[in-house]
Amino acid sequence: MLAFKETREKEFLLAESLVWVSENVSGAEILLSDPMRQGIIGCKHECLIKGKGHIVFDFGREYFGGIRLLFNTNRYDGDRPNIRIRFGESLSECMADLGEKNTTNDHSTRDFCVYMSSNSDMEWGSTGYRYVHIEFIEDGIYRLSNVFGTFIHTDAPCGMFECDNAQVNEIFSVAARTIWLNLQNECIWDGIKRDQHVWVGDLFPEILSILYLYGDSKSITNSLDWIVKYYPMPCWYNDIPTYSIWFMAVCCMYFEKVGRVEEKYLQVFDGILKQIEEVVTDDGEIDYKKSGLTYWEPLFDWPSFGSKDSDDGCEYLLRYTLQQVEKNRLISDQKIKDRARSILKRLNKESKEVSAFKAITAFGVLCGKINKNKGIEMLLDGGARGYSSFMSYFILKALSENGKVKAAFEDMITYYSGMIKRGATTFWESFDIDWMENSCGITELPKDGQKDIHGDFGANCYQGFRHSLCHGWSCGVIPFIIENIVGFSYVDELCTKVRFSPNLCGLKFIRCKIPTVRGIIEAEFKEEGGTIKQKISCCEGIELCE
């Protein structure tokens, strides 16, 4: 019985360069230039390895896939594993042994030994990588005909953005590539090396980015469908209380961007809200143990996990989400709105001080629990210091909604270009600009006294080389640019009327394509003599409002 049919494309890539070739390897240069796709017995087109040895390939940027090895006639006794393959998102990761600086095979096996026989043609691996380390671990004569990296992907985005600032263009491009690589199996992964899962609590910046790059993609509804199907109520989605809250926040945002309500998602709102009612105490605090469900400790985000401020962050997320449910113009079920409103009234109304974490402070500002002036002052302090890749959208949003678009724009450039300066071709699970001090990039090995930006940083689930360097949740820069620099918004709840209020923040021109449920909108803005001239082409069914 056919389970499903593959819809992704597979490309075969030649490496861009050889990083390391051991002395007993000859002819390795043919592996960079000749796209010989089929092995031929007796052919002298080969890279020759005499005895044990190493070849490390650099494929130039991050990909999802594996490696294809073609061998001619080898001379090797036995059938035990003779080849070790190590994938790395960084050069140092592909050189490290398992256990070194938290190097793991978690979620995708990226370090393993295989047996390659004479005249064989086999593919190995299903992970995120830029570098591949091939090690010949048994004495023998190996004739390697060719090596291809495989790249598995769906269609590239149809949405785009460009401007006269090369840094900003690269940031947008890298963010778009990040979410593109994470669209696999017709759903949304969080990471292509680790977290090849649908984590509903991580979907907000991912889905918002997809909507501005692809429109109403099937990957969005598939991901939400599978959460609803495979987590029957009562439960906490992904076994994390705040992830059920995020589900409602994601759905409210999705309804607003496509101009319709999906009833199958709305139907679970009532069950989630009932569970939340059970955990709100008489004095307005939140105690998830009261639900009686299996749960993890409430999680706001990983940088603040375990801190005294984390509970505040979880409260702000709940308050913000309930506000979105209450004011959503497309939700007509009054019972759901009344329940959300009732929980909001029960929550502790006492104002809170700013948090040491910018993401928590941003949510406190957005939900009205933290004084706006004090909150914005804290978010501005230190610029991009204290940003997080997952929560960057909400920090930028809090600043922008309070008249600080230019400051947010500058922080965005500082933060995201920091990863690019350290070699990123996709954005990372976590990043702190302080990591840049005395650290090497992902394309080099650290020198004496130097930190490895991949292996020597991180915390919680992203320590060392377990850290994912292609994580979908890091793409919040895309909606920030579209909503605040391009100034795009929907005017009506059915998404048939749109408005552009560009804020060029010193740029001379911007050009973009924005997919909607009715087609693609193209817009161009140029600054000339202190005024902004625009050219906007709307698709059929979309009305441009002043």
N, C-alpha and C positions, 0 to 999 in steps of 0.2 A: 504494500500500500504506500503510495506517495505521501510523504509527510508534508513537504513544502518544496518549492523550486527556488534555487538560488537566483537572486536578482542583482547581486553585486557584480562588479567588474573585477577582474584580476589582471594586473600588469606585471611584467617581468622586467626587472631593473638591473642594469650593470652598475657596479659600485663606481663612485666618483674618484676614489683614490685608495691606495694601500697604505695603511698607517704603520704596519709592522710586518715584515717578512723575515723569517729566520734564515740563517745562512744555508741550510740544506734544501732550500726551495729555489727552483729556477723556472724561468718562463712565466712568472706570475703576472707580468704586464699584459699578457693576452686576455686575462680575465677582466680587464677594464675596457677593452676596445672591440672585441669581436662578439657580436650577438649570436653566436652559433647556438641554435635552439634545439638541435637533435644530435645525440651522440652517435658516432659511427665507429664500429669496431675496426681497429687497426689504424685509425687516423692518427697522424702525428701532431695534431693540434692539441697541445697539452701543456699544463703546468706540472712539473715533475717534483715530487717530494721524496727524498731518500731518507728514510728513518723517521724519527719523531720530529715534529716541527709545528710552526704556527704561521697563520696568515690572519691579519686583522683588516677588515674592510670598512670603509666609510661610505655610506650611501648618500651623504650630503645633507639630509634632513630626516625628520621623523616620519616613519611609515607604520601602518598596521599590516602585518602579514608574517612571512617567514623566509626561509632560504631554500633554494633548489640547487642541488649538487649533482653534477653529471660527471661520472668517472669512466675512463677507458679501462684497459686491462691492468689491474693491480697485481702485485706479488705480495701476498699476505697470508700467513697460515692461520687457520681457525675461523670461527664465526662469532667470536666475542666482540663487544663494542670496540671500535678502533678510531672513532671520530668523536671529539667533544665539540659541541656547538654552544656558544655563549652569545646571547643577544644583549645589547646595552642601549639604553636611551642616551647614555653618555659614554665617552671613551673609557673613563675610569670604571664604570659599571661593567662593561664587557671584559675588563681585565681582572675583575675581582672574583675571588672564590666565594662559594656559598657560605654565608655567615659573616663574611668580612664587611664591616660597616653596614650590617643589617641587610646584606644581599640575600634575596629569597627567590623562591619559585612560587610565591603566593599568587593565586588566581590565574596565572599563565606560566607554564613551564618555559623558562628562558635559559636554563643551563642544564644540559643533559648530554649523555653519551649514546651513540647509535652505532650500528654496524652498517658499513657501506661496502658492498661487494663489487667485484669487477663489472664493468659495463652496466652500471646502475644509474638510474635517474629518479631521484626521490626528493620530496619536499618535506621540510620539518619546520615546526613552529607556528604559533598563532598568537602574536604578541606585538607590543610596540617596540620599535627599534630604530636606531640610526646606524649603530655599529654592530658588526658580527665578527666574532672571534672563532675561527676554525682551528682546532688543535688536533694534530695527528698523534694519538696517544700510544700507539703500538708500532714497534719497528716493522718496516715494510717498504715497498716501493709503490707509491701512489701516483697515478696519472689522472690529474684533474682536468676534465675537458672544459668545463665552464661552471660558473657560479652566478646565480641570479637571486636578487632579493625579490620577494613577491609583495605586491601592494594590492590589498583588497579594499574596495571602497564603493560607495554609492555615487550618484551623480553629484557633480560639483555645484556649489551654490549659484543661483541666478541673481540674487541680490548683490549689490556692490556699493563701494564708497571709495572716492579718491579726492584728493585735495592737493594743494601746492606744497604741503609739508611732507617730505619723504618719511620722516619718523612716524607720523600719524598713519600714513598709508601702510607702512609695514606692520604697525600694531594691529590695524583692522584686518590685514591679510593673514597675519599669524593667528589671530583669534578665529577668523573664519575657517582656517585650515584645521584648527584644533577641534571645533565642533563637527566639521566634515568627517574627520577621521573617526569620531566617536559615534557616527551614525552607522551602526552595524546590525545585521539580522533584522532590519526594518524596525529598529527601536533605538533608544538613546542610551548609550553606555556613558558611564562616568569617566572611565579611563581605558586605554587600549592595552596597557601592560597589566595594571591592577585596577580592580573595580570594573570588570566587564559585566556590569549588572545595571538594572534599572533601580536606582536609588531615588525614591520619590522625593526625599527631602533635599535632593541636589538639583532637581529639575528646573527650578524657577529661572535662573539665568540661561540655562541650556535651551529651554523651550522658547523663551523670549528672543534669544538670538536666532534660533531656527525660523521663527515667524518672520524675522526681518531679512533672512537670507534665502529661505525656501518658500515662505508662505505657510499655508495650512498643510504641513507635511504629514504623511501617514505615520511617520515615526513617532509623532506626538501622541496621536490617538492610540496607536498600538501600545506604547509605553503605559499610558494611563489605563487602557483596557486591561492589560495584564496585571496591573496592581489590583484593580477592582476584582478581577476574576480569581486570582490566586491568593488573595487575602480576604476571605469572607469575614464579614463583621459578626461578632465584635472582635476587634483586634487593634493593635497599633501597627500601622504600615511599616514594613521592614523591621518590626519589633522595636520601634523607637517612637515614643509619644509625639515628639515634635514633628515627626515625618507625616503623621496624619494631619497635623495643623498645616504643614507645608502643602499637602495635597489640596486642601481647600484654597489656599493662597494661589497655587498654580492654576487651579480651575477657574477661579474668579478672573485672573489675568487672561487666561486663554479665551474665556467667553467674551471678554471685552475686546480682544484683538481679532476675533473672527466673526463677531456680530451674531452669535447664537449661543444657546445653552445646550449642552449635551446632557440629557436627562439621566443617562446611566451613571454619570458622575455625580450629578446633583442628588440622586437618590441616596448616596452614602453619606451626604453631609449630615443628615439628621442623626444617623448612628454615631458619627464622630462627635457631634455636638452633645449628644446624650452622655457619651463617655467623658467629655470635658466637664459637663455639669457635675458629674460624680466626683471629680478630683478637685473642684474649687471648694475650699473650706468655708465655714460660716464667716470667718474674718477676712475673706477675699484673697487668701493665699492659695497656692496650687500645690497639691500633694498627689503625684501620680500613683502612689502606692494604694490610694483609696479605690482605684478602679478594679483591683483584683486581677488585672491582666498581666501576662508576662511582659516585662518591659526592661529596657536599658535605663540607666541614669539619664535624665533629660539632657538632651544635647542641643545647644544653640549652634555652635560651630567648634571646630577642633582647636583653634588657637586659644579659646577661652575655656575649653573643657576642664572641669575640675577646679576652676577658680570660684571665688565667692561671688563674682559678677554673673556667672553662667545662668543662675536661676532668674536674674533680672532679664537677661537676654531672651530666655524662653517665655517669660511673661510678656515682653514687648512684642515678640513674634506672634503670640496668641492674640494680644490686643489688636495689633495691626491687621491680622487676618480676619478677626471678627468684624472690624470696621469695614474691610473690603466686602465681606459677605453682606453686611447691612446696607451698604450704599450701592451695590451692584444693580444697575438698572435692568439687567436682563433676567435676574432671578425674581420670579413672580410668586414663588411659594412663600406665603406669608408666615407659615409655621416655622420655616427655617430662619427667616429674618427675625422673627420674634424670639426664637431661642438664642440666636447670636446676640441680640440686643439685651436679653435677660442676663446672659453670662457677663457681658461687658459691664452691666450695672453692678454685678456682684463682686467683680474684681476690685482689689484694693486700689483706692483712688489717690493715695498719697503720692505726691511727686517724688522723683528720685534724683539723686545727684548724677553727674556725668560719670561714665565708666572709664576705666583705664584702657578699655578695648574700643577702638573706633567703630567696629561693626555694631557693638551693643549700643553705644551712644547714638549711632545713626538710626537704629530702630527705635530707640527711646524718643528721638526727635520726631521720627515719622509717625509714631503712634500718639504723640502728645504727652508722654509721661515724663520727659525731660525738658526743662526750660530751653526754648529754641536758641536764644542768644548764647547761653552757656554751652549748649551742645555744639553749635556751629563753631564757636571759639575753640573748643577742644578738637573738632575735626580739622580745623585749619592749622592747628599747632603742629609743627614738624612736617608739614606738607604730606608727602606720600609715605612717610614713616608711620608704621602701624596699620597700613592697609592689608587686606587679605584677598587672595585671588578669588575665593568663593563669594565673599561679601562686598567686593569692590563696587558692584552696581548699586547697592543700597547706600554705601558711603557717598558715592558720586551723586546719587539721587537726592539724598538729604541736603547736600550742599547746593545742588542746582535748584531745588524747590525753595531755597531760602536765599536766592539772589547771588550765589557764588559759583556760577557756571564757569567763569574764567579760571578760578582757583581749582575747581574740579578738573577742568581740562588740562591744566598744567600738572596736577598731581597724577593724572592718568598717564601722561607722557613719561613722567619720571619713573613711575612704578613699572609700567609694562615695558618700557625701553630698557629697564634694568635687566630683565630676563633676556631680552634680545642681545644686549651687550655681552651676556655670558653664554651666548650661542644658541638660545632657544629658537626653534622653528615651529614650535607649538607651545602653548602656555601651560604652566605647571599647577599641580595640586595645591602648592603653597609657595609663597615667596615673601621674603622680607628684604627690603633694600639694604639693611645692615649686613646681610650676607655677602654683599659685594666687596666689603672691605677685606683686602688681602686674600682674595679667593681666586682660583682659576676657573675658567669657563668649562662647559661640558665637552669642548672639543680638544681638551688637553689634559695631561696628567699634572698633578700639583708638584711644584718644585719644593725644595727644602724650606720649611717654615711657612708654606702657603696652605690655605684651606682649600678643600675640594667642595665646590658649591653644591654638588650632588650628594656626595658621601658623608660630609661632615656637618650637615645641618638637618633641621626637621625635628618633629616631636610627635608624640602620640602615635597615630597609625602611619605617619609619613616620615619616620626616622631614616636617615641615611639613604641607601640605594633602593629601599622599598618605596621611596618617594616617586610618585608618578609625574612624568614630565610632559604628559599630554592628557589633561583632565578637562572634561567638558564644562565643568562649573566655573572655569576661569574666564569665560567669554562675556562677562557682563559689560565689557567695554563696547561691545557691538550695540546693544540697545542704548547705552549712554550716548554714543555718538549720533545714532539715528534720532533719538528723542530730544537731545539737548543742543547738539551742534547743527544738525540738519533742521531740528525743530519740528519733526513730523509728529502728528497726533490725529486720532479719529475724533470727530466732533459729535457724531450721533452714535447711539448704542448699536445700530445695525451695520456700522462700518461702511456706510455709503458716502459719507462726507468727511473730507480731510482738510487739515490746515497745516501750513508750514510757517514756523516762526524761527528762522535761522539765527543762530548766534555764532558768528564765524570765529570769535575769540582770536582775532588777528590773522586768520587765514585770508588769502586773496580770492580763492574760489573753492567750491566744493561741488561734486557731481555724484549722484547716487541713483541706484535703481532699488525700489522697494516693492517686493511682491506682496500682494494682498489676496484675499479670497476671490476677488474679481479680476485680477490681472496685475500687471506690473506698472507702477508709477515711476516716471523718470523725472528727475529734478536737477537743475543746475543753478548755482548762485555765484555771482561775482561781485566783489567789492570794487567800486569805481568812484573815486572822488568823494568818499565818505558815505555813499549810498550803496545799497545792495540791489543789483539787478537780477531778476530771476527768469527762468524758463522752465515751465512745468508741463509735463504731458501726462494726463490722467487716462487710465483705461476706461472702457465703457462700463457704466454702472457706478462710477466714482465721481463725485462732485467736489470741486475745489472751493473752499470757503476762504474769505478774507480774514 
